[in-house]
């Protein structure tokens, strides 16, 4: 996942929030990653960890990159000069089929296919006990957007790194 981030380091802040105790083996995060360990007994699917990270952000674009999703190498080049407050783009399955994109609606959007200006987020947080909390969160931010844009291009891949069973 980290190797897929093709953005100049001075242009982003990477917060990694892990839902466990500190691992015995260092997974090898890049030097610029801020790593936090945060558990919440009422949270599922990493929603409390996302809220924890949001509490540490004050401005800029927010992108939630799950641990099994990768960024397309063209993401930064595609969005670096945009001034929109909400950017969404296509996301594909590992085999290249389009998964989501073009519709910002519950079950039609994923946290890995949107960039959201923090001003649309402010005090908004993820619902802790809902699997579809990403869709709710994204829909609410999108409803407040003044200059949303849809980029009809695959710029992230879902479940790229999920272990094969």
C-alpha positions in Angstrom: 0.0 0.0 0.0 2.7 2.5 1.0 4.6 1.9 -2.2 1.5 3.0 -4.2 1.6 6.5 -2.8 3.0 8.5 -5.7 2.7 12.0 -4.0 5.6 14.1 -3.1 6.1 13.7 0.7 6.0 17.4 1.3 2.5 17.5 -0.2 0.8 15.1 2.2 0.6 14.1 5.9 0.2 10.3 6.4 -1.6 9.3 9.6 -1.6 5.5 10.2 -4.1 4.5 13.0 -3.8 0.8 14.0 -6.7 -1.0 15.7 -4.5 -3.1 18.0 -1.7 -2.9 20.5 1.8 -2.1 19.2 3.0 -5.1 17.1 6.1 -7.1 18.2 7.5 -6.7 14.7 7.8 -3.3 13.1 5.9 -3.4 9.8 8.2 -0.8 8.3 6.2 2.4 7.8 7.9 5.2 5.9 9.7 7.8 7.9 7.0 10.5 7.3 4.2 8.3 8.7 2.6 9.3 12.0 1.7 6.0 13.6 -0.9 5.7 16.3 -2.3 2.7 18.2 -5.9 3.3 19.1 -8.6 0.8 20.2 -12.3 1.4 20.9 -14.4 -1.5 22.1 -17.5 -0.1 20.4 -16.0 0.4 17.0 -16.0 -2.0 14.1 -14.4 -1.8 10.7 -11.9 0.8 11.7 -14.4 3.6 12.1 -13.1 4.8 15.5 -9.6 4.8 14.1 -10.8 7.1 11.2 -12.4 9.4 13.7 -9.2 9.5 15.8 -7.2 10.5 12.7 -9.8 13.2 11.8 -9.3 14.7 15.3 -5.7 15.3 14.3 -6.5 17.1 11.0 -7.3 20.8 10.6 -7.1 21.5 6.8 -6.4 20.1 3.4 -7.8 17.2 1.5 -8.6 14.0 3.4 -8.2 10.6 1.8 -8.9 7.4 3.6 -6.6 4.7 2.2 -7.5 1.3 3.6 -4.7 -1.2 4.2 -5.7 -3.3 1.3 -6.3 -0.6 -1.3 -3.7 0.9 -3.6 -3.5 4.2 -5.3 -3.1 4.4 -9.1 0.2 6.1 -10.1 -1.7 8.9 -11.9 -3.7 10.0 -8.8 -1.5 12.9 -7.8 -0.8 14.1 -11.4 -4.6 14.1 -12.0 -5.7 16.0 -8.9 -2.7 18.2 -8.0 -4.0 21.4 -9.6 -7.7 21.0 -8.9 -9.4 23.4 -6.5 -12.6 21.5 -5.9 -13.9 20.7 -2.5 -15.0 17.2 -3.3 -13.2 14.9 -5.8 -14.3 11.4 -6.7 -13.1 9.0 -9.2 -13.4 5.4 -10.4 -12.2 2.5 -8.3 -11.5 -0.9 -9.8 -11.4 -4.5 -8.6 -7.9 -6.1 -8.7 -8.8 -7.7 -12.1 -9.5 -4.2 -13.6 -13.3 -4.2 -13.6 -14.8 -1.0 -12.4 -16.1 -1.3 -8.8 -17.5 2.2 -8.0 -17.4 5.7 -9.4 -19.7 8.3 -10.9 -22.3 8.0 -8.2 -22.0 9.4 -4.7 -24.5 7.4 -2.8 -24.6 4.7 -0.1 -23.3 1.4 -1.5 -22.1 3.2 -4.7 -19.0 4.9 -3.2 -16.0 3.9 -1.2 -13.6 5.8 1.1 -10.8 5.0 -1.4 -12.4 6.8 -4.3 -12.9 10.2 -2.8 -10.8 13.2 -1.7 -12.7 15.5 0.6 -11.7 19.0 1.6 -11.5 19.1 5.4 -13.9 22.1 5.4 -16.7 19.7 4.4 -15.8 17.4 7.2 -15.1 19.7 10.2 -16.9 18.0 13.1 -18.5 15.3 11.0 -17.4 11.8 12.1 -17.9 8.2 11.1 -20.7 6.2 12.7 -19.0 3.6 14.9 -21.2 0.5 14.5 -22.2 0.5 10.8 -20.3 -1.4 8.1 -21.6 1.2 5.5 -20.4 4.1 7.6 -18.1 5.2 4.7 -21.1 5.7 2.4 -23.0 7.7 5.1 -20.0 9.9 5.8 -19.2 10.5 2.2 -22.8 11.3 1.3 -23.0 13.9 4.0 -19.8 15.6 2.9 -20.9 15.5 -0.7 -24.2 17.2 0.2 -22.3 20.1 1.5 -19.9 20.4 -1.5 -19.9 23.6 -3.5 -17.5 22.5 -6.2 -17.5 18.7 -6.6 -15.9 17.0 -9.5 -16.1 13.5 -10.9 -13.0 12.1 -12.7 -14.0 9.3 -15.0 -10.7 7.4 -14.5 -9.6 4.5 -12.3 -7.4 6.1 -9.6 -7.5 3.4 -6.9 -7.8 -0.4 -6.7 -9.9 -2.1 -4.0 -8.7 -5.1 -2.1 -5.5 -5.2 -4.0 -3.6 -6.5 -1.1 -6.2 -8.8 0.5 -4.7 -12.2 1.3 -5.9 -15.0 -1.0 -8.0 -17.6 0.8 
